[in-house]
């Protein structure tokens, strides 16, 4: 193992320092004097438990902005605008999210705010609505009829989790029982409701569930109990990236030999190094590497997906996670709406965004969905990939139809959300 | 896995948890016993041990065991610095000591953020990747990394016990804990004993972090939950009682691990705190607090 503290890593670390020291440190990208700019706000966790779903997304957004700026800027109304990313660390905390939102709107005057979801989004939702700010979330349970400027344009967490379970039901008929462990929070519970529904529809019995708190430092007993139930398949649900890492390692060390299905498998190179290629072979999850051949096909809508992935992997080796591309994908959609609207004005762009049909989602054509569930059609729902580990590499094995599943089994989904007390709308 | 096999597995998990909790809590109790300071930075020293091991082993490429030794020496040095600059002036001042230790905790946490950034967990490939099938049973396993933690903890605790019970320095430390003034009148250098105690305590925390680093999330706040556990152990065992801390560490770890396995992690923490309250109600001085101190 050689030293890998590079200048770039040092710079990244320094960025983290700023966040840690000031709790809310603004980190604007380059400002181009004399050039017209459009400002984009990024408000998500850059530190703390949820940082794995914030910081890698910021890296992706910065790469996206660099590519736009390198090509001369973002076109609107016949003119080119340089893109400036302004980020704040909300630490997945409601108060810090509120402070960050106010800064982005009143001081930085951004045109769109990209957020992770759940607690921080719910904290600023009314504020964003009052100020007619176009905001995106990765968690559609945040959207509601009283928030017309809030969209879930990319990720339909946790609903897409049904596709991998559906894949198991069709391709692995020997799997009859499942065990679930995850952290007891909004993300974990909404995902648990979805997995319960998916397993019920698939005819797979859940024989063990374990909800753990954030104070857990030793996952050995959690995994021991799960394995003791002898499940055919284990899922860590939507556990945080670090938890998935440690839980999977524990399962390896305790000799688990069954199937895995999970929401994420972030930084899977690290998990491979802790376990083995053989152990992870066949692991199913929901987030592809963008260099997958399917992502280069005509049915998807993420320009230069392979180039984006290559740049990302070179610049941030081992840092690729579920969200690395998602905030950038939201901006791709925003870019299409801006071009059509001929303005950056957030409410006008939001109105334009809502008229897109089909919605040009990264994984293919989608439609705005959610009225039956959340009271408003603000979540882009369509296809979502089922990803499988094959020889140490993520491979898309099929594009599942989330919308069709939801349309067919909405009652089952709702039933489990209600049973777990998860709000149907944010 | 049968019910009996799960019980065996849980016993093994509990033993590993006990060993780590014991070395961590004993270090905390030692400082309280000698210096009357509740060291909130003890968890941060554990964190520094883990970070140093990760950096030296996974980033610099030093051998794993050399990384552990260097990480331990680093935390020992930080401990000595803390004793000389912060704790010695606050000796006997419970509130002052608490405040400076909290301050030191934040300083160390911000320092690692400054040096290594924050966000994604620091990953390291474990030195030991194999597991041992206990008692020849295929489904009852314990990883070699955990066995290593157990072996190191057992070695440290036995060595520490021998040191405290068989050496003049150990007797001097016990004397300082029982009656500092009388110890000073006997010619025992209180300052030197305090430094020694702090070096041992910091080394225990640092080595704990070092050997646990392949098994846990390496983050700047990783010491917080461990510190809470150690406080529970310290209170249940009896403030300042090393014997009490050892008994409480084993009892608490078995209790917490079994409840986590059979009921759930959240309930385990709640019941652990309830157990502490129960002990305090029945025996306010803790298990060994009234009878014996360091």
Interface residues (C-beta under 8 A of the other chain):
Chain A: X1 X2 X3 X4 X5 X9 X12 X13 X14 X15 X16 X17 X19 X20 X21 X46 X47 X48 X51 X52 X54 X55 X56 X184 X210 X211 X212 X213 X215 X216 X217 X218 X220 X221 X222 X224 X225 X227 X228 X230 X241 X242 X245 X246 X249 X253 X254 X255 X267 X270 X273 X274 X318 X319
Chain B: X1 X5 X6 X9 X10 X13 X16 X17 X57 X58 X59 X60 X61 X110 X113 X114 X115 X116 X117 X118 X119 X120 X121 X123 X125 X126 X129 X131 X133 X138 X139 X141 X143 X145 X146 X215 X216 X217 X219 X220 X222 X225 X226 X228 X257 X260 X261 X262 X264 X265 X266 X269
